[in-house]
Amino acid sequence: MRSVDNGALELYRGTVFRFKGEYPFREDTVDFMLCDYPNFSENKSPFALYCISGYCAGELEYVFPLEAMSQGSRSIRKDWVLENWNKRIYDGCDICDVEIIV
């Protein structure tokens, strides 16, 4: 399901973001997973994206700021991801082409 079609408002640990890979990724399809990030601080959330596919598997890709967190639950706001995908997370593909697997 494309990211904009996914009805979820909050994204939880284990959510996968699947998209067409471009440099620096060597694969046609790349998966990022929303994971716990143990080194959070006063300006970073306890969530990060790790690549879980291909040559870059296991690499930390992005640590979410506190502003991305949902109020009242341990999750990331989907609207924040949609608004900031190309500016702050990954600019190799449009967010409309990202599949969110919850």
PyMOL commands that set and color helices and strands:
alter all, ss='L'
color gray80, all
select helices_A, chain A and resi 54-56+66-68+78-89+95-97
alter helices_A, ss='H'
color red, helices_A
select strands_A, chain A and resi 10-11+16-20+29-36+44-51+60-65+76-77+99-101
alter strands_A, ss='S'
color yellow, strands_A
deselect
rebuild
show_as cartoon
